[in-house]
Amino acid sequence: MSSNYMLSEKWIKASIIGTIWAASEIVLGSFLHNLKVPFGGNVLTAIGLIILISVSYIWTEKGLFWRAGLICATMKTISPSAVIFGPMIAILSEAALLEISVRLFGKTIVGYMLGAMLAMSWNLFHRIMNYIIFYGLNIVQLYTDLIKFAQKQLNIHFDIVWLPIIILFIIYCMLGLLSAIIGIKVGRRILKQPAENKFENSKNGNAVKQNSDKSEFSYSLTWLFVNISLMIGSLVLLNYSWIFWSTSIIAIVTIWSFRYKRALRQLSKPKFWVFFVAITMITAFVFSKLQTDAKSLEQAIMIGIQMNFRAVVIIVGFSVLGTELYNPKIRNFFIKTSFKQLPLALELSFESLPSMIANIPDLKTIIKNPVSVIYQIISQVEYRLAEIKNKFSQKVFIISGAIGQGKTAQIKKIVEALEANNTSVAGIYSPRVVENDITIGYDVVDIKGGSQMRFLRLSDDLSLNRIRKYCILPEGLQLGKNALLSSRNINSKVVIIDEVGSLEIENQGWANSINELIHDSNSHIILSVRDNFVDQVIQKWKFKEYYVCNVSEYNYLPISELIIDKIGLDHKITIM
């Protein structure tokens, strides 16, 4: 018998926190970006810190912060922006810094405040490092010379090179301190006054869509390593003659533009070209006029252009790497590592994201009364946790085997074993109908009601739908659908569906009944599936906790014992 890897409660909680954080990043991030609000990134960081700190008052497990940061950072990739590494690194770093602080100082006022200040200050450090990575160390020299030039022009007699950065650092720390105070207030309020459940279940699957280019793109691990080599090669060539690096980088970017539609998105923005001209002109001024070893104007302009070409390589290069990293092979690799819980947690997060977004108010509402608004959002996490745990409590048992191997016979015995132990069972099974040693079709039996009707028959009737050589009789199909209605099986501990296969995979047969049982029922499910359809059935319905039992290896006794054990019954199997 085989089973899937179950998602732990800690990762479920991290998924809920990370999804709320990601929802705020997506909704409020777009608002701030469109309005060009100053310190917009700091506002988003503040909201993330408030979420983490306030939730830690009700969920006290260690490691939730970095896990929630990992979830949020990964979900950030659904943004249509070609730039994903910067925001992902920022979110991960902020969560990690807060995690480190509370590990060192405990979940105390000091731990929260210091962690929030460090996390908020990361934005400044991150921005400085971005400029250095994009433009090289020349950007540091530009900054230093310009500040010294301003100091001379303003007749200031003390060193002010670090003054602007120190002032910004203090502002960032104060914003972090304010975030921690709000988070502490929200957390304490939740402990004293739990809120009513106002969580909105949104089943609008179109609320958030991943970039369609990702599903249509032809991923390649070879291209991933080629792109890394091209990036490194381009940066090395910048140390040689301008003819080599200019022609090489233009050629490389041209190649990238043919394969990656997103690659030139950043270069098509006017903002990039404004920076291109500004950096070139400032470099020409500084390196030809202000430095002690002043260069010619032509050399200075070339240095500015070289800095911009470096920025092109970095920006476009990381964009194409980000595209290739969506490769399913890379995602599946994590399942085999210590991060094997991550894909399951992300799947849960993406399911929850539309409803989370529906509960995020606009920025104006948050600004008017941040404590009350965020309190209402965070106070719902316990309800969401209970909802998810209830969903994960549903277990699926797949009875597999080849044609004619006795799956239905084993199903009937499992029904008898469960009923003998006072377990309410409903659903259907499909006995084979044989005449003169020839299978002429299958009937459908309503387990709970006892009714039996013809379902599949050999027939030449062209008016009926078919599955392989059999016609589907509407009266049998309707009997089965009625037997599987979730409203009819509210009190059924187990619901059985026999012979799930190609029809259901193509959204016919019992497909809608399975959907209804998964989403609207707490009953455990037993499915009979042919060997060659097992993987497709699991993938189609993305079962959370499932067990596969092959009838060629196990009969009804060990299978029934497994079911009894996993669904939490106190009874033992009675051997019949």
C-alpha positions, 0 to 999 in steps of 0.5 A, spaced: 500 500 500 502 506 498 500 513 500 502 521 499 506 525 504 501 529 508 502 536 510 504 538 517 500 543 521 506 547 521 506 548 514 498 549 514 499 555 518 505 558 514 500 557 508 495 561 511 499 567 514 503 567 507 497 567 503 494 573 507 501 576 506 501 575 499 494 577 498 496 584 501 502 584 496 498 583 490 492 588 492 495 593 496 502 593 492 498 594 485 495 600 488 501 603 491 505 602 484 499 605 480 499 611 485 507 612 485 506 612 493 513 614 496 516 609 501 511 604 498 515 598 499 516 600 506 508 600 507 508 593 504 513 591 509 510 594 514 503 590 513 507 584 512 511 585 519 504 586 522 501 580 520 507 576 522 507 579 529 500 579 530 499 572 528 505 569 533 500 571 539 495 565 537 500 561 533 506 560 537 510 555 533 517 556 532 519 557 524 512 560 522 516 566 520 521 564 515 516 558 512 510 564 511 516 568 508 517 562 503 510 561 501 509 569 500 515 570 496 514 564 492 506 566 491 509 573 489 511 570 482 504 570 480 505 577 478 506 579 471 512 583 472 518 580 469 522 582 476 521 576 481 528 575 484 528 582 488 521 582 491 522 574 493 529 576 496 526 582 500 520 578 503 525 572 505 530 576 508 525 580 512 521 574 514 528 571 516 531 577 520 524 577 524 525 570 525 532 570 528 530 576 532 525 572 536 529 566 536 535 570 540 530 575 544 524 571 544 517 573 543 518 579 547 517 586 545 524 587 544 524 581 540 519 584 535 521 591 535 528 589 534 526 584 528 521 589 525 527 594 525 532 590 522 527 587 517 524 594 515 532 596 514 533 591 509 529 595 504 535 600 504 540 595 504 537 591 498 536 598 494 543 599 495 546 592 493 541 592 487 545 599 485 551 596 486 549 589 482 546 593 476 552 598 475 558 595 479 562 599 484 563 605 479 556 607 482 559 607 489 564 612 486 559 616 483 555 617 489 561 619 493 564 624 488 557 627 488 556 628 495 563 631 496 561 636 490 555 638 494 558 639 500 563 643 497 558 647 493 554 648 500 560 650 504 559 644 509 566 643 513 564 636 516 564 629 512 557 628 510 558 622 505 554 617 510 549 622 512 543 621 507 544 614 508 544 614 516 538 619 515 534 614 511 536 608 516 533 612 521 527 613 518 526 606 516 528 603 523 522 608 525 517 605 520 519 598 523 518 600 530 511 603 528 510 596 525 512 592 531 507 596 535 501 595 531 503 588 530 503 587 538 497 591 539 493 587 534 496 580 537 494 582 544 487 584 542 486 578 538 488 574 545 483 578 549 477 579 544 476 573 538 472 576 532 466 573 529 468 569 523 467 573 517 471 569 512 468 569 505 469 563 501 470 565 494 470 560 489 472 564 483 478 561 480 479 566 475 480 571 481 488 570 480 491 567 474 498 565 473 501 568 467 499 564 461 506 564 458 508 560 463 503 554 461 505 555 454 512 556 455 517 550 453 522 549 459 529 547 458 534 545 463 539 546 458 537 553 456 537 555 464 545 553 464 546 556 457 543 563 460 547 562 466 553 561 462 551 567 458 550 572 464 557 570 467 561 571 460 557 577 459 560 580 465 567 577 464 567 581 457 566 588 460 573 588 462 575 588 455 575 592 449 568 596 448 567 593 441 567 586 444 562 587 450 558 591 446 557 587 440 557 580 445 551 583 449 547 586 444 547 579 441 546 575 447 540 580 449 537 579 442 537 571 443 534 572 449 528 576 446 527 571 441 526 566 446 523 570 452 517 574 451 518 577 458 526 579 457 525 585 454 519 588 458 524 592 463 528 595 457 521 597 454 519 602 460 521 609 459 524 609 466 530 604 464 532 609 458 531 615 463 536 612 468 540 610 462 541 617 460 542 620 467 547 615 469 551 616 463 551 624 463 552 623 471 558 619 470 561 623 464 561 629 469 564 626 475 569 622 471 571 627 467 571 633 472 571 631 479 575 626 480 583 627 481 585 622 475 580 625 471 579 622 464 577 625 457 569 626 456 569 620 451 572 615 456 567 618 461 561 617 457 564 610 455 564 608 462 557 610 463 555 606 457 559 600 460 555 601 467 548 601 463 550 595 459 552 591 465 545 593 468 542 590 462 545 584 462 543 583 470 536 585 469 534 581 463 539 575 465 535 575 471 528 575 468 530 569 463 533 565 469 526 567 473 522 564 467 526 557 466 526 556 474 518 555 473 520 548 470 516 543 473 522 538 473 525 544 478 519 544 482 518 536 483 526 536 485 523 540 491 519 534 493 525 530 494 528 534 498 527 537 505 522 542 502 518 536 500 512 540 504 513 546 500 509 544 494 503 542 498 503 548 502 503 552 495 498 548 492 493 550 498 495 557 498 493 558 491 487 555 492 486 560 498 488 566 495 482 568 491 478 568 498 484 572 502 484 577 496 476 578 497 478 580 505 483 585 504 480 592 504 483 598 500 489 602 503 485 608 505 481 603 509 487 600 512 490 607 513 484 610 517 484 605 522 490 600 521 489 596 528 482 595 527 482 593 520 488 588 521 485 585 527 479 583 523 483 580 518 488 576 522 482 574 527 480 570 522 486 565 521 483 560 526 477 559 522 481 558 516 485 553 520 479 549 522 476 549 515 483 547 512 484 541 517 477 539 516 478 539 509 485 535 510 481 530 515 477 527 508 481 521 506 481 517 499 482 510 498 484 508 491 483 500 490 487 499 484 487 493 479 487 490 472 481 489 468 477 483 471 482 482 477 476 483 482 476 490 484 468 490 485 468 483 488 473 486 494 469 493 494 463 489 496 467 485 501 469 492 504 462 494 504 460 488 508 466 489 513 465 496 514 457 495 515 459 489 520 463 494 524 457 499 525 460 504 519 455 508 515 457 506 507 454 509 501 455 510 494 455 505 488 459 499 485 458 496 478 458 488 478 460 485 471 454 482 467 456 476 463 452 471 459 455 465 456 461 467 458 461 473 455 461 480 458 455 484 456 456 490 460 455 492 467 450 494 472 450 500 477 448 498 485 446 503 490 449 501 496 445 505 501 438 504 497 439 497 495 437 499 488 440 496 481 440 498 474 443 497 468 449 502 466 453 499 460 451 495 455 453 492 448 449 496 443 449 499 436 444 505 439 448 511 436 443 515 440 447 513 446 454 516 449 459 510 449 465 508 453 469 504 448 465 498 446 459 499 451 453 504 451 452 508 457 444 507 459 441 514 462 437 510 467 443 507 470 447 513 470 442 517 473 441 512 479 448 512 480 448 520 480 443 520 485 446 515 490 452 520 490 449 526 492 452 529 498 446 532 500 443 524 501 450 522 504 451 527 510 451 522 515 455 517 511 462 516 514 464 513 507 462 513 500 464 508 495 465 509 487 466 503 483 470 503 476 473 511 476 477 511 469 477 515 462 470 517 463 471 521 469 478 524 467 474 527 461 469 530 466 464 525 464 461 519 468 461 520 476 466 526 475 461 531 478 459 527 483 467 526 485 468 534 485 461 535 490 464 529 495 471 533 495 468 540 496 462 539 499 462 533 504 466 530 510 465 523 508 471 519 506 472 516 499 473 509 496 475 509 489 476 503 484 480 505 479 484 501 474 492 501 474 493 505 468 488 511 470 491 511 478 496 517 477 491 521 472 485 520 477 490 523 483 493 528 479 486 531 476 483 531 483 489 533 487 487 529 493 490 531 499 491 524 503 490 518 499 492 511 500 493 506 494 491 499 495 492 494 489 488 488 489 493 483 486 497 484 493 492 485 498 485 482 499 479 486 503 481 484 510 488 488 510 485 494 506 479 494 511 483 494 517 487 500 513 480 504 512 478 503 519 485 505 522 485 511 518 478 514 519 479 514 526 474 508 528 475 504 534 472 498 532 476 492 529 475 488 523 470 482 524 473 476 520 467 473 515 
